Amino acid sequence: MKKSFADLMEIRNKTLNRVNLRVDREEGIRIVVGMATCGIAAGARPVLKAFSEEVSKRELQGVTVAQTGCIGMCRLEPIVEVTVPGEEKVTYVHMTPEKAARVVAEHIVNKQPVAEYTIGAAE
């Protein structure tokens, strides 16, 4: 099926909007998903996608969703680190796409970390 120029531009713009969520920014909230082999094997790819989609769906400004390599605690994967300027970094473990939606709603939007998903609760 052939695509028109307008169709291609629409696809391009949608893709750029998704990619821009992952662009490194100096300021703002950072959501970083561990995407090393251990994280991917434990399900980090759908978690990264869930965070990106939730941030996009809510049209949150100043929130970067990014990926990193090994965070160093393979038994706790998928691991997500949330950094809010002026606050201590929060590390979430054993993440799922459903947990990602809750973290965005409670931690990112309402400024209340989800303690039961954090590294302190897992140990």
C-alpha positions in Angstrom: 0.0 0.0 0.0 1.4 3.3 -1.1 1.6 6.2 1.4 1.1 9.8 0.5 3.5 12.5 1.5 1.1 13.6 4.2 0.8 10.1 5.6 4.6 9.8 5.8 4.9 13.2 7.5 2.3 12.2 10.1 4.2 8.9 10.8 7.4 11.0 11.0 5.9 13.5 13.5 4.5 10.7 15.7 7.8 8.9 15.8 9.7 12.1 16.6 7.3 12.9 19.5 8.0 9.4 20.9 11.8 9.7 20.4 11.8 13.2 22.0 10.6 11.7 25.2 13.9 9.9 25.4 16.2 12.9 24.6 18.6 13.8 27.4 17.8 17.0 29.1 19.7 18.7 31.8 16.7 19.8 33.8 13.4 18.2 34.7 12.4 14.7 35.9 14.3 11.7 34.6 12.9 8.2 34.4 15.8 5.8 33.5 15.1 2.1 32.7 17.9 -0.4 33.0 18.1 -2.0 29.5 21.2 -4.3 29.8 20.8 -8.0 28.9 19.5 -8.9 32.4 16.9 -6.1 32.4 15.7 -7.0 28.9 15.4 -10.7 29.8 13.4 -9.7 32.9 10.9 -7.6 30.9 12.5 -4.1 30.8 11.5 -3.4 27.2 7.7 -3.3 27.9 8.4 -1.3 31.0 10.3 1.3 29.0 7.5 1.4 26.4 4.9 1.8 29.2 6.7 4.8 30.8 7.1 6.5 27.4 3.5 6.0 26.4 2.2 7.1 29.8 4.3 10.3 29.8 3.2 11.0 26.2 -0.5 10.2 26.9 -0.5 12.6 29.9 1.4 15.2 27.8 3.8 15.7 30.7 6.4 18.4 30.1 9.9 18.3 31.5 9.9 14.5 31.9 12.6 12.5 30.2 12.3 8.8 29.7 15.7 7.2 28.9 17.5 3.9 29.1 20.8 2.9 30.5 22.9 -0.2 30.7 23.4 -2.4 33.8 22.4 -0.8 37.0 24.1 -3.6 38.9 21.4 -5.5 40.7 20.3 -8.2 38.2 18.1 -10.1 40.7 15.9 -7.0 41.1 15.3 -6.3 37.3 13.6 -4.6 35.7 14.9 -1.6 37.6 13.8 2.0 37.1 15.4 5.1 38.6 13.4 8.3 39.0 15.2 11.5 39.6 13.3 14.6 40.5 15.4 17.8 40.8 16.1 18.7 44.4 15.0 15.3 45.7 16.7 12.0 46.4 16.7 9.5 43.5 14.1 6.7 43.9 14.9 3.2 42.6 12.0 1.0 41.7 12.5 -2.8 41.3 10.7 -5.7 39.8 8.8 -3.3 37.5 6.0 -4.1 35.2 4.1 -2.0 32.7 1.2 -1.8 35.1 3.5 -0.6 37.9 5.0 2.0 35.5 1.5 3.5 35.0 1.1 3.8 38.8 4.6 5.3 39.2 3.8 8.0 36.7 0.4 8.8 38.3 1.6 8.8 41.9 5.2 9.7 41.8 5.6 11.9 38.7 2.2 13.6 38.7 1.2 13.6 42.4 4.8 13.8 43.9 4.3 10.7 46.1 6.8 7.9 45.5 5.3 4.4 45.5 7.2 3.0 48.4 6.1 -0.6 48.0 7.9 -0.8 44.6 11.2 0.7 45.8 14.4 -1.1 46.5 14.0 -0.7 50.2 10.7 -2.6 50.2 12.2 -5.5 48.0 15.0 -6.3 50.5 
